[in-house]
Amino acid sequence: MNDRELTLTDLLADPMILAVLAAYQVDAAALEAALSGLARRLELARPAAGGGCGSTVSGARGGSAFRESLAPRQ
């Protein structure tokens, strides 16, 4: 099994993902654009000295900032 992380492009090319998106009438190109834009904004918001992949946006409670941004609000 390959241990590399999948990219957004890889995920959106997967037939199962495309089937789920089609079932929910989600435009794959629009989703990719929205998620890429969010990733860019999070990258810009991260402190320059803060580190590499997996670091959080300033003020976040830990874990992946991207993953937290997708979590339902309580």
Backbone as JSON, one array per atom type, in Angstrom:
{
  "sequence": "MNDRELTLTDLLADPMILAVLAAYQVDAAALEAALSGLARRLELARPAAGGGCGSTVSGARGGSAFRESLAPRQ",
  "N": [[0.84, -1.19, 0.0], [0.45, 2.25, -0.68], [1.9, 4.9, 1.1], [1.78, 7.61, 0.77], [0.43, 10.92, 1.14], [-2.73, 11.77, -0.12], [-3.52, 14.14, -2.61], [-5.7, 16.98, -3.02], [-6.51, 17.06, -5.67], [-6.04, 14.38, -6.39], [-7.98, 13.12, -4.78], [-10.35, 14.19, -5.8], [-10.4, 13.04, -8.24], [-11.04, 10.47, -7.89], [-13.19, 7.77, -8.58], [-15.24, 6.94, -6.76], [-15.5, 9.12, -5.03], [-16.3, 11.03, -6.9], [-18.77, 9.93, -7.59], [-20.2, 10.23, -5.2], [-20.19, 13.02, -4.97], [-21.68, 13.64, -7.26], [-24.11, 12.47, -6.56], [-24.95, 14.16, -4.55], [-25.17, 16.45, -5.93], [-22.93, 18.16, -6.17], [-20.61, 20.35, -7.47], [-17.58, 19.39, -8.66], [-15.38, 20.93, -9.54], [-15.98, 23.46, -8.47], [-15.96, 22.83, -5.75], [-13.27, 22.06, -5.45], [-12.03, 24.52, -6.02], [-13.03, 26.1, -3.9], [-12.02, 24.75, -1.62], [-9.27, 24.87, -2.12], [-8.88, 27.62, -2.05], [-9.53, 28.11, 0.63], [-7.47, 26.66, 1.88], [-5.26, 28.19, 1.04], [-5.83, 30.64, 2.35], [-5.67, 29.81, 5.03], [-3.0, 29.05, 5.13], [-1.75, 31.54, 4.74], [-2.58, 32.78, 7.07], [-1.25, 31.46, 9.05], [1.3, 31.78, 11.45], [4.55, 32.89, 10.44], [6.83, 31.79, 11.68], [5.74, 29.61, 12.73], [5.85, 26.97, 11.72], [5.63, 23.86, 9.94], [3.76, 21.59, 7.96], [0.65, 20.63, 9.29], [0.62, 22.3, 11.46], [-1.17, 24.68, 13.48], [-3.59, 27.29, 12.92], [-3.12, 30.47, 14.33], [-4.35, 30.68, 17.56], [-5.99, 28.47, 17.34], [-7.14, 25.31, 18.67], [-5.38, 23.16, 18.48], [-4.37, 20.23, 16.57], [-5.31, 19.66, 13.14], [-5.62, 22.61, 11.37], [-7.03, 22.96, 9.03], [-8.74, 20.71, 9.05], [-10.19, 21.31, 11.37], [-11.52, 23.58, 10.49], [-13.46, 22.55, 8.91], [-15.14, 21.24, 10.59], [-18.33, 20.85, 12.21], [-19.95, 23.7, 13.57], [-20.44, 24.46, 17.01]],
  "CA": [[0.0, 0.0, 0.0], [1.19, 3.5, -0.79], [1.69, 5.7, 2.3], [1.81, 9.05, 0.51], [-0.83, 11.63, 1.33], [-3.43, 12.12, -1.35], [-3.78, 15.56, -2.81], [-7.1, 17.29, -3.34], [-6.71, 16.64, -7.06], [-6.16, 12.92, -6.36], [-9.27, 12.75, -4.19], [-11.44, 14.58, -6.68], [-10.34, 12.21, -9.45], [-11.45, 9.13, -7.5], [-14.56, 7.5, -9.05], [-16.19, 6.88, -5.65], [-15.72, 10.5, -4.6], [-17.1, 11.68, -7.94], [-20.14, 9.41, -7.49], [-20.84, 10.87, -4.03], [-20.42, 14.42, -5.34], [-22.79, 13.67, -8.21], [-25.35, 12.14, -5.83], [-25.34, 15.34, -3.78], [-25.17, 17.56, -6.88], [-21.82, 19.06, -5.85], [-19.72, 20.59, -8.6], [-16.23, 19.05, -8.23], [-14.49, 22.06, -9.8], [-16.29, 24.5, -7.49], [-15.48, 22.34, -4.46], [-11.81, 22.16, -5.47], [-11.68, 25.94, -5.93], [-13.33, 26.58, -2.55], [-11.08, 24.15, -0.67], [-7.94, 25.41, -2.41], [-8.89, 28.98, -1.52], [-9.48, 28.01, 2.1], [-6.11, 26.24, 2.24], [-4.38, 29.35, 0.86], [-6.09, 31.6, 3.43], [-5.12, 29.25, 6.26], [-1.54, 29.13, 5.0], [-1.37, 32.94, 4.96], [-2.9, 33.15, 8.45], [-0.34, 30.77, 9.97], [2.51, 32.58, 11.73], [5.7, 32.47, 9.64], [7.73, 30.95, 12.48], [4.93, 28.54, 13.31], [6.22, 25.61, 11.36], [5.25, 23.23, 8.69], [2.49, 20.9, 7.76], [-0.01, 20.15, 10.49], [0.54, 23.3, 12.52], [-2.51, 25.26, 13.53], [-3.75, 28.73, 12.8], [-2.99, 31.12, 15.63], [-5.58, 30.66, 18.35], [-6.69, 27.19, 17.22], [-6.93, 24.46, 19.83], [-4.54, 21.99, 18.2], [-4.85, 19.42, 15.47], [-5.21, 20.28, 11.82], [-6.46, 23.8, 11.22], [-7.93, 22.72, 7.92], [-9.76, 19.78, 9.52], [-11.05, 22.02, 12.3], [-12.36, 24.53, 9.78], [-14.56, 21.81, 8.29], [-15.96, 20.66, 11.65], [-19.57, 21.6, 12.48], [-19.91, 24.68, 14.68], [-21.3, 24.08, 18.16]],
  "C": [[0.88, 1.25, 0.0], [0.86, 4.38, 0.42], [1.69, 7.2, 2.04], [0.43, 9.66, 0.75], [-1.44, 11.95, -0.02], [-3.61, 13.63, -1.43], [-5.27, 15.76, -3.07], [-7.43, 16.85, -4.75], [-6.87, 15.12, -7.15], [-7.54, 12.5, -5.86], [-10.43, 13.05, -5.13], [-11.42, 13.84, -8.02], [-10.81, 10.78, -9.16], [-12.91, 8.89, -7.92], [-15.6, 7.46, -7.92], [-16.52, 8.28, -5.14], [-16.59, 11.23, -5.62], [-18.55, 11.21, -7.9], [-20.89, 10.06, -6.33], [-21.14, 12.34, -4.35], [-21.61, 14.55, -6.29], [-24.12, 13.4, -7.5], [-25.87, 13.34, -5.05], [-25.33, 16.62, -4.63], [-24.15, 18.63, -6.51], [-20.92, 19.16, -7.06], [-18.28, 20.39, -8.12], [-15.26, 20.21, -8.43], [-14.72, 23.19, -8.8], [-15.8, 24.1, -6.1], [-13.96, 22.47, -4.38], [-11.37, 23.62, -5.33], [-11.9, 26.47, -4.52], [-12.33, 26.04, -1.53], [-9.66, 24.65, -0.88], [-7.83, 26.84, -1.87], [-8.81, 29.0, -0.01], [-8.08, 27.62, 2.55], [-5.13, 27.4, 2.11], [-4.57, 30.36, 1.98], [-5.52, 31.09, 4.75], [-3.6, 29.31, 6.26], [-1.06, 30.55, 5.28], [-1.59, 33.36, 6.41], [-1.94, 32.51, 9.45], [0.88, 31.65, 10.19], [3.71, 32.01, 10.98], [6.63, 31.55, 10.41], [7.03, 29.72, 13.01], [5.24, 27.15, 12.84], [5.61, 25.14, 10.07], [3.89, 22.62, 8.72], [1.92, 20.43, 9.09], [-0.05, 21.16, 11.6], [-0.83, 23.97, 12.43], [-2.46, 26.76, 13.3], [-3.69, 29.31, 14.19], [-4.34, 31.15, 16.34], [-6.35, 29.36, 18.25], [-6.3, 26.29, 18.38], [-6.06, 23.24, 19.56], [-5.16, 21.15, 17.11], [-4.72, 20.18, 14.17], [-6.17, 21.47, 11.72], [-7.47, 23.61, 10.1], [-9.07, 21.8, 8.36], [-10.73, 20.47, 10.47], [-11.99, 23.0, 11.58], [-13.56, 23.85, 9.13], [-15.51, 21.21, 9.32], [-17.21, 21.5, 11.88], [-19.39, 22.54, 13.65], [-20.86, 24.24, 15.77], [-21.9, 25.29, 18.8]]
}
